[in-house]
Amino acid sequence: MRGAALSASGVCVVSVLSETKPGPRVLAVSNQKGGVGKTTTAINLGTALAAIGEKVLIVDMDPQGNASTGLGVSRETRRVTIYDVVTDGRAVAEAAVETAVPGLHIIPSDPDMSGVEIELSQADRRSFRLRDALLAHGRTGQTQYDYVLIDCPPSLNLLTLNAMAAADAVLVPLQCEFFALEGLTQLMKTIEMVRQSLNPRLEIQGLVLTMYDKRNALSGQVANDVRAHFGDKVYDAVIPRNVRVSEAPSFGKPALIYDLKCAGSQAYLKLAREVVKRERSRRLAAA
């Protein structure tokens, strides 16, 4: 039964376990503050990872469906969505659709997602619907992914909890503006709560500085403060304010397809290389 309305928007990455090879790294692209570039980061990091040879799945957990629109998946073609996966148990393979980027798939969203919290209020394993679906996919012979990126809502609701319960780690886009650290404090509390109640293995993958304006002294100050506090958890790649990155979604394209040479696209390619390098180091340390 399709539902009523709440609100949400954001990004996340998830890893699916497989018995034959290491499972994908599942990353939740998340920040409880809106307007920090979560969806933009999910789209363009996913595209950049695919461009360097990784198989990537983006899960659009935002009822607004901005990640789906930004990758050119029109509302008319969203026949099976993440709503069907978490409420009706439809398979990941049924919902995942190819994008124009080779190696990049997306499970689209639609406005029905806004009713999930009400519809699943009495359901079993209501916070683990996404994790269960991804694990089930990992046991099939369908397309296996290296990375799963979850575009999360900015609010703490059942959609965000599903994303974090499914994720190995959280990737945090952080806007280089005054109120950025306030939202970060809230997110740290949420991550700790999820660790204690739903997913003890959840960690912070890294923080991505977004919307950096080198002409603005405040951007530099925020960047310095974040690096002083979080050290090497902050990626070296910094995503600048960039008109071409802002324009790309209106054409249904990632920035890397819309204008590969622009500063924003190049920054996301650098970020993708860092993400892969960190993942290789993590796996070597765990071996």
BAZALO-940819 format. One record per atom (N, C-alpha, C, O): residue in three letters; x, y, z. Coordinates in steps of 0.05 Angstrom, whole numbers, plus 5000, padded with zeros to 4 digits. Example, Ala and Ser with C-alpha at 12.3 -4.5 7.8 and 13.67 -1.06 7.14 Angstrom:
<sites>
ALA526448865156/ALA524649105156/ALA526449345156/ALA528549345169/SER525749555142/SER527349795143/SER525850015157/SER526850235161/
</sites>
This chain:
<sites>
MET501749765000/MET500050005000/MET501850255000/MET503650275017/ARG501350434982/ARG503150674980/ARG502150894997/ARG499750925002/GLY504051055008/GLY503451215031/GLY503351505031/GLY503451635010/ALA503251625055/ALA502951905061/ALA505452065058/ALA507052005040/ALA505952265076/ALA508252435070/ALA509852515095/ALA508652585116/LEU512452505092/LEU514352615112/LEU516152795096/LEU515152935078/SER518752805101/SER520652955085/SER523452845088/SER524052715108/ALA525152885068/ALA527852775069/ALA529552855045/ALA528452935024/SER532252835047/SER534152875025/SER536952835035/SER537552945056/GLY538752685021/GLY541452635030/GLY542852405016/GLY541752304996/VAL545352315025/VAL546852105011/VAL548251905029/VAL549051975051/CYS548551645019/CYS549751425035/CYS550951215018/CYS550051174995/VAL552951065028/VAL554150845013/VAL554050585028/VAL554450585052/VAL553350355015/VAL553050105028/VAL554649875017/VAL555049864993/SER555549675033/SER556949445022/SER555449185025/SER554249135046/VAL555449025005/VAL554048775004/VAL555948545008/VAL558048534994/LEU555348365026/LEU557148145031/LEU556847925010/LEU554647865002/SER559047805002/SER558947584983/SER560747364993/SER562747415007/GLU560047114988/GLU561646894997/GLU564046844979/GLU565846704987/THR564046954955/THR566146894936/THR568347104935/THR570547044927/LYS567747344943/LYS569847554942/LYS569047764963/LYS566747774972/PRO570947934971/PRO570248144991/PRO567848304981/PRO567648374957/GLY565948354998/GLY563548504990/GLY564148784984/GLY566248884990/PRO562248924971/PRO562549204965/PRO562749374990/PRO561749295011/ARG563949594989/ARG564149785011/ARG561649955010/ARG561050084990/VAL560049945031/VAL557550095032/VAL558050355047/VAL558650355071/LEU557750575033/LEU558150845045/LEU555651005045/LEU554351035025/ALA554951105068/ALA552651285071/ALA553551565067/ALA555051665084/VAL552651695047/VAL553351975043/VAL551252135058/VAL548952155050/SER552052245081/SER550052345100/SER551052595115/SER553452615121/ASN549152765120/ASN549552995138/ASN546753095145/ASN545053135128/GLN546253135171/GLN543553215179/GLN542953505173/GLN540653595176/LYS544953645163/LYS544453925154/LYS543853905124/LYS545353765109/GLY541854045114/GLY541154045086/GLY542954235070/GLY544154415082/GLY542954195044/GLY544354385027/GLY547354385028/GLY548654585022/VAL548554145036/VAL551454135038/VAL552753985014/VAL555153955013/GLY551053894996/GLY552153754972/GLY552153454975/GLY553853314962/LYS550353334990/LYS550253044993/LYS549552904966/LYS551052734957/THR547352994954/THR546552864929/THR548652914907/THR549252734891/THR549653154905/THR551653224885/THR554153044889/THR555352944870/THR554853004915/THR557152834920/THR556552544913/THR558252404902/ALA554252444920/ALA553552164914/ALA553652124883/ALA554851924874/ILE552452304868/ILE552352274839/ILE555152274827/ILE555952104811/ASN556752474835/ASN559252524821/ASN561452344832/ASN563252264817/LEU561352264858/LEU563252074868/LEU562651804855/LEU564551654847/GLY560151724853/GLY559451474840/GLY560351474811/GLY561351264801/THR559951694797/THR560851704769/THR563951684767/THR564951544749/ALA565351824785/ALA568251824784/ALA569351544791/ALA571251454779/LEU568051404810/LEU568951134816/LEU568450944792/LEU570150784786/ALA566250974779/ALA565650814755/ALA567750884733/ALA568550704718/ALA568451134731/ALA570351214711/ALA573151094714/ALA574651054695/ILE573851024739/ILE576450904744/ILE576150594747/ILE578050464756/GLY573850484738/GLY573650194735/GLY572150054757/GLY572049804756/GLU570950194776/GLU569450054797/GLU566550024788/GLU565450174773/LYS565349804799/LYS562449774794/LYS560949894818/LYS561549834841/VAL559150074812/VAL557950244833/VAL554850234831/VAL553650234810/LEU553650214855/LEU550750244857/LEU550150484875/LEU551150494897/ILE548450664865/ILE547450884882/ILE544650814890/ILE542950734874/VAL544050844916/VAL541350794927/VAL540251064934/VAL541251204953/ASP538151144921/ASP536951414925/ASP534751384947/ASP532551294942/MET535451464972/MET533651444994/MET532051694999/MET530651725019/ASP532251884981/ASP530952144984/ASP528252144970/ASP528152094946/PRO526052194984/PRO523452204970/PRO523352404947/PRO521652364929/GLN524952604948/GLN525052794926/GLN526252674900/GLN525752774878/GLY527852464903/GLY528952324880/GLY530952484865/GLY531152454840/ASN532452664878/ASN534252844863/ASN536552694851/ASN537552764829/ALA537552484864/ALA539752334853/ALA538852194827/ALA540352174808/SER536452094828/SER535351954804/SER535052154781/SER535852094758/THR533952384787/THR533652594766/THR536352684755/THR536752714731/GLY538252714774/GLY540952814766/GLY542452614749/GLY544452684736/LEU541552354749/LEU542852154732/LEU541152094708/LEU541551894694/GLY539152254703/GLY537552224678/GLY535452014679/GLY534451934658/VAL534651924703/VAL532451724706/VAL529851874710/VAL529351974731/SER528251894689/SER525752044690/SER523751914708/SER523851664712/ARG521852064719/ARG519851954737/ARG518151744723/ARG517251554736/GLU517651784697/GLU515951594683/GLU517251314680/GLU515751114677/THR519851294682/THR521251044678/THR521850904705/THR523050684705/ARG521051024727/ARG521650904754/ARG519550704761/ARG517850754779/ARG519550474748/ARG517450274753/ARG517750124779/ARG515850064793/VAL520250054786/VAL520849924811/VAL522950104825/VAL524950174814/THR522250194849/THR523950384863/THR524850274890/THR524150054898/ILE526450444904/ILE527250354931/ILE524950324950/ILE525050164969/TYR522750464944/TYR520250424960/TYR519350134958/TYR518650014979/ASP519350014934/ASP518549744931/ASP520449544944/ASP519549334954/VAL522949614945/VAL524949444958/VAL524549434988/VAL524449215000/VAL524149675001/VAL524049675030/VAL521249605041/VAL520949515064/THR519149655025/THR516449585036/THR515349325026/THR514049185041/ASP515949245001/ASP514849004990/ASP516748774986/ASP516048564976/GLY519348824992/GLY521348614990/GLY522148554961/GLY523148334956/ARG521848744943/ARG522748704916/ARG525848684916/ARG527148814933/ALA526948534897/ALA529848494896/ALA531348734886/ALA530348894870/VAL533748764896/VAL535548974887/VAL535948964857/VAL535849174843/ALA536248724846/ALA536648694817/ALA534248784801/ALA534648884779/GLU531848764812/GLU529448864798/GLU529349164797/GLU528449284778/ALA530349294818/ALA530149584821/ALA532449734808/ALA532049964799/ALA534749614808/ALA537149754798/ALA537049794768/ALA536449604753/VAL537450034759/VAL537350104730/VAL540050204721/VAL541450344737/GLU540750154697/GLU543250254685/GLU543050554681/GLU540850654674/THR545250694684/THR545350974677/THR546951014651/THR547850814640/ALA547251254643/ALA548851304619/ALA551851274624/ALA553451274605/VAL552551234649/VAL555351194657/VAL555850894659/VAL554650764675/PRO557650784642/PRO558250494644/PRO559250424672/PRO560950564683/GLY558150204683/GLY558950114709/GLY557450244732/GLY557950184755/LEU555650434727/LEU554150574748/LEU551150514745/LEU549950574725/HIS550050394766/HIS547150344768/HIS545950504790/HIS547450604808/ILE543350544790/ILE541950684811/ILE539350544817/ILE537950454799/ILE538650534843/ILE535950464850/ILE534450724855/ILE535050864874/PRO532550794838/PRO531351054839/PRO529351074863/PRO528550874874/SER528651324869/SER526651384889/SER524251514877/SER524351594853/ASP522251554892/ASP519951704884/ASP518451814909/ASP519151734931/PRO516451984905/PRO515152104929/PRO513851914948/PRO513351984971/ASP513251664939/ASP512151474957/ASP513951414981/ASP512951325002/MET516551464978/MET518351415000/MET517651585025/MET518451505047/SER516351805021/SER515651975044/SER513751835063/SER513451925086/GLY512351625054/GLY510551485071/GLY511651235085/GLY510151105099/VAL514151175080/VAL515350925090/VAL515150915121/VAL514550695132/GLU515751135134/GLU515851125164/GLU513051035175/GLU512950885194/ILE510951135163/ILE508251065172/ILE507650775165/ILE506650615181/GLU508250695140/GLU507550425131/GLU509050205145/GLU507949985149/LEU511450265154/LEU513050055167/LEU513050085197/LEU514649955211/SER511250245208/SER511350305237/SER511150055254/SER512250045276/GLN509649855245/GLN509349605260/GLN510749365247/GLN510349135256/ALA512349415227/ALA513549195212/ALA515949075227/ALA517349215242/ASP516448815222/ASP518848685232/ASP521348795218/ASP521348865194/ARG523548815233/ARG526148905222/ARG525849165206/ARG527049185185/ARG524249345216/ARG523649585201/ARG526149755195/ARG526249895175/SER528149745212/SER530549895208/SER532649755191/SER534749865185/PHE532049495184/PHE534049335170/PHE533149255142/PHE534349075130/ARG531049375132/ARG529949295106/ARG532049325084/ARG532349155067/LEU533449555084/LEU535449595063/LEU537849405066/LEU538749285047/ARG538749365091/ARG540949185095/ARG540248895086/ARG541848765073/ASP537848805094/ASP537048545086/ASP536948515055/ASP537748305044/ALA535948715041/ALA535848705012/ALA538548695000/ALA539048544980/LEU540448845010/LEU543148844999/LEU544648585004/LEU546048484987/LEU544248475028/LEU545448215034/LEU544247995017/LEU545747825007/ALA541648005012/ALA540347804995/ALA541447834966/ALA541947624953/HIS541948074957/HIS543048114930/HIS545847994929/HIS546647884908/GLY547448024950/GLY550147924950/GLY550247624947/GLY552347514939/ARG548047484954/ARG548047194952/ARG547047094925/ARG547046854920/THR546347284908/THR545347204881/THR547647204861/THR549847294867/GLY547047124837/GLY549047134815/GLY548847384799/GLY549947414778/GLN547247584810/GLN546847834795/GLN549348014797/GLN551347934809/THR549248244784/THR551448434784/THR552448484812/THR550948554830/GLN555048444816/GLN556248494842/GLN557648764841/GLN559048824822/TYR557348924862/TYR558449194862/TYR560849214880/TYR561149064900/ASP562649404873/ASP564949464889/ASP564249664911/ASP565249664933/TYR562449854903/TYR561550064922/TYR558550094920/TYR557450094898/VAL557250134943/VAL554450214944/VAL554350484958/VAL555250504981/LEU553250684945/LEU553050954956/LEU550151014962/LEU548450984944/ILE549551084987/ILE546751144994/ILE546351444998/ILE547651565015/ASP544651554982/ASP543951844985/ASP541851865006/ASP539551795002/CYS542651965030/CYS540851965053/CYS539352235056/CYS540252445046/PRO537052225070/PRO535652465077/PRO537252625098/PRO538952505112/PRO536852885101/PRO538253045120/PRO537153015149/PRO538553085168/SER534752905151/SER533552885178/SER533952595188/SER534552415173/LEU533752575215/LEU534052305227/LEU531252175227/LEU529652235245/ASN530752005208/ASN528251865206/ASN528751575199/ASN531151485198/LEU526751415193/LEU527051135187/LEU528751085162/LEU530150885160/LEU528651275143/LEU530251235119/LEU533251265125/LEU534851105116/THR533951465141/THR536751495150/THR537651255166/THR539951165163/LEU535951165184/LEU536750935201/LEU537150685184/LEU538950525189/ASN535450645163/ASN535850415145/ASN538550435131/ASN539950245127/ALA539250685122/ALA541750725108/ALA544150665126/ALA545950525118/MET544050765151/MET546250725169/MET546450445180/MET548650345186/ALA544150305182/ALA544250025191/ALA545449855169/ALA546649645175/ALA545149935144/ALA546249785121/ALA549149855115/ALA550549695102/ALA550050085124/ALA552650185115/ALA555050075131/ALA554750005155/ASP557350055118/ASP559850005132/ASP560850255145/ASP562050255166/ALA560450485131/ALA561550735140/ALA559950965129/ALA558350935111/VAL560451195142/VAL559051445133/VAL561051625120/VAL563251685131/LEU560351725097/LEU561951935083/LEU560452195086/LEU558152215078/VAL561752395098/VAL560452645106/VAL561252875088/VAL563452975090/PRO559452975071/PRO559953225057/PRO559553455077/PRO557553465091/LEU561453645078/LEU561353855097/LEU561854125083/LEU563954175072/GLN559754285083/GLN559954545070/GLN561854735085/GLN561754745109/CYS563454885070/CYS565355065082/CYS564055325089/CYS564755535079/GLU562155315108/GLU560755555117/GLU560355535147/GLU560855335159/PHE559455755159/PHE559555795188/PHE558055585203/PHE559055485224/PHE555655505194/PHE553955315209/PHE554655025204/PHE553354845214/ALA556754975189/ALA557454695181/ALA557954525205/ALA557154295207/LEU559454635225/LEU560254475247/LEU557954405266/LEU558054205280/GLU555854575265/GLU553454505281/GLU552154245271/GLU551554065287/GLY551754225245/GLY550553985234/GLY552353745238/GLY551353525242/LEU554953785238/LEU556853565243/LEU556553455271/LEU556753215275/THR556153625290/THR555753535318/THR553353355320/THR553453145333/GLN551153435307/GLN548753275307/GLN549252995294/GLN548352795304/LEU550753005272/LEU551252755258/LEU552952565275/LEU552352325275/MET554952665289/MET556552495306/MET554852355328/MET555252125334/LYS552952505339/LYS551152385359/LYS549452165346/LYS548951955358/THR548452215321/THR546852005307/THR548451755302/THR547551535306/ILE550951795293/ILE552651555287/ILE553151395312/ILE553051145311/GLU553651525334/GLU554051385360/GLU551551235368/GLU551751015378/MET549251365364/MET546751235371/MET546350985354/MET545450775365/VAL546951005328/VAL546550775310/VAL548550555318/VAL547850315317/ARG550950625325/ARG552950425334/ARG551850265358/ARG552150015359/GLN550650405377/GLN549850275401/GLN547350105397/GLN546949905411/SER545550175379/SER543050045377/SER542549875352/SER541049685353/LEU543949945329/LEU543349805304/LEU545749685290/LEU545449465278/ASN547949815291/ASN550249735273/ASN552849805287/ASN554050015282/PRO553849625304/PRO556349685319/PRO558849715302/PRO560849825311/ARG558749625277/ARG561149655260/ARG561249915245/ARG563249975230/LEU559250085247/LEU559150335232/LEU561450515240/LEU561950555264/GLU562750635220/GLU564950815225/GLU564851055206/GLU563151065188/ILE566551245211/ILE566651475193/ILE568751415172/ILE571151385178/GLN567951415147/GLN569751365125/GLN571451605120/GLN573951585116/GLY570251845121/GLY571752095117/GLY569852325113/GLY567452295109/LEU571052565115/LEU569552815111/LEU570452945086/LEU572852965080/VAL568553035070/VAL569153175044/VAL568353465047/VAL566053525051/LEU570253645044/LEU569753925044/LEU568554015018/LEU569753974997/THR566054125018/THR564654204994/THR564154504993/THR564354645013/MET563454594969/MET562754884965/MET564855064975/MET564355274986/TYR567354994971/TYR569655154980/TYR570055394961/TYR570155354936/ASP570255624972/ASP570655874956/ASP573255994965/ASP573456114987/LYS575355974949/LYS577956074957/LYS578056374960/LYS579956484972/ARG575956514950/ARG575956804953/ARG574756884980/ARG574957124988/ASN573656694994/ASN572356745019/ASN574056645042/ASN574656405044/ALA574956825060/ALA576756755082/ALA575356545100/ALA576756385112/LEU572756565103/LEU571256385121/LEU571556095111/LEU571755915128/SER571556045085/SER571855775075/SER574455655084/SER574555425093/GLY576655815082/GLY579255715091/GLY579255665121/GLY580555475130/GLN577955835136/GLN577955805165/GLN576455555174/GLN577355405191/VAL574055505161/VAL572555265167/VAL574155015159/VAL574254825175/ALA575455015136/ALA577054795127/ALA579354735147/ALA579854505154/ASN580654945157/ASN582854905176/ASN581754795203/ASN583054625215/ASP579454895212/ASP578354805237/ASP577654505235/ASP578154355254/VAL576354425213/VAL575554155209/VAL578053965208/VAL578053755221/ARG580054055194/ARG582553885192/ARG583953865219/ARG584953655226/ALA583854085235/ALA585154085261/ALA583753885280/ALA584953755296/HIS581053865277/HIS579453705294/HIS579453405286/HIS579653225303/PHE579253355260/PHE578853085250/PHE581352965236/PHE581352725230/GLY583453125233/GLY585953015222/GLY585652885195/GLY584452995177/ASP586752645193/ASP586852505167/ASP584152375159/ASP583952245139/LYS582052415176/LYS579452335167/LYS578352515146/LYS576452445131/VAL579552755143/VAL578652945123/VAL580152895097/VAL582652875097/TYR578752855075/TYR579952805049/TYR581553045040/TYR580853275046/ASP583752995026/ASP585353205014/ASP583753354992/ASP583953594989/ALA582153194977/ALA580553314956/ALA578553514968/ALA577153444987/VAL578453744956/VAL576453954965/VAL574754024941/VAL575754084919/ILE572154014945/ILE570254064923/ILE569654364922/ILE568454474941/PRO570454504901/PRO569954794900/PRO567154864892/PRO565654704880/ARG566355114898/ARG563855214886/ARG564355234856/ARG566455334848/ASN562555124840/ASN563055104812/ASN560455114797/ASN558654954801/VAL560155304778/VAL557655344763/VAL557055094747/VAL554655024745/ARG558954964735/ARG558454734718/ARG557354504734/ARG555654354724/VAL558354464758/VAL557254254776/VAL554354314783/VAL552654134784/SER553654564787/SER550954644794/SER549054614770/SER546754544773/GLU550054664746/GLU548454644722/GLU547754354714/GLU545654304703/ALA549654174719/ALA549453904708/ALA546853764714/ALA545753634695/PRO545753764739/PRO543353614744/PRO540953694727/PRO539253534721/SER540753954719/SER538554044702/SER538553914675/SER536553924660/PHE540853804667/PHE541153654642/PHE541053354646/PHE541353204627/GLY540553274671/GLY540352984677/GLY543052844674/GLY543152614666/LYS545252994680/LYS547852874676/LYS549652934701/LYS549353144714/PRO551452754708/PRO553452814728/PRO555353034716/PRO555553064692/ALA556653184734/ALA558453394725/ALA560653274707/ALA561553404689/LEU561553024714/LEU563752914698/LEU563052854669/LEU564752844652/ILE560452814664/ILE559452774637/ILE558953044624/ILE559453084600/TYR557853224640/TYR557053494630/TYR559553654622/TYR559553784601/ASP561553654639/ASP564053804634/ASP566353674650/ASP566853754673/LEU567653484637/LEU569753334651/LEU572053514660/LEU573353464681/LYS572653724645/LYS574953894651/LYS574554104672/LYS576454234681/CYS572054144681/CYS571554354701/CYS572854284728/CYS573354044733/ALA573254484744/ALA574654444770/ALA573154244788/ALA574354084802/GLY570454254788/GLY568854074804/GLY569253784796/GLY569553614813/SER569153734770/SER569453454760/SER572253344768/SER572453114777/GLN574253514764/GLN576953424771/GLN577253364801/GLN578653184809/ALA575853524817/ALA575953484846/ALA574653224854/ALA575653074871/TYR572453154840/TYR571052894847/TYR572752654837/TYR572652444850/LEU574152684815/LEU576052474807/LEU578252434828/LEU578952204834/LYS579252654838/LYS581352624859/LYS580152494884/LYS581452324897/LEU577652564891/LEU576352444914/LEU576052144910/LEU576551984928/ALA575152064886/ALA574851774880/ALA577451624884/ALA577451404894/ARG579651734874/ARG582151604878/ARG582951574907/ARG583951364916/GLU582351774923/GLU582851764952/GLU581151554965/GLU582051404982/VAL578551544958/VAL576751344969/VAL577751054964/VAL577850894982/VAL578551004939/VAL579650744932/VAL582250684947/VAL582650454956/LYS583950884949/LYS586450844963/LYS585950774993/LYS587250595003/ARG584150915005/ARG583550855033/ARG582350575037/ARG582950435056/GLU580650505018/GLU579450235020/GLU581550015017/GLU581349815031/ARG583350054999/ARG585549854996/ARG587249835021/ARG587949615029/SER587850065033/SER589450065057/SER587849925080/SER589049775096/ARG585249975081/ARG583649855102/ARG583649555099/ARG583849405119/ARG583349455075/ARG583249175070/ARG585949035076/ARG585948815086/LEU588049175069/LEU590749065075/LEU591149045105/LEU592248845116/ALA590249245120/ALA590649245149/ALA588949035162/ALA589748925183/ALA586648965150/ALA584848765162/ALA585648485154/ALA584748295167/ALA587348455133/ALA588048195123/ALA589848045143/ALA590747815138/
</sites>
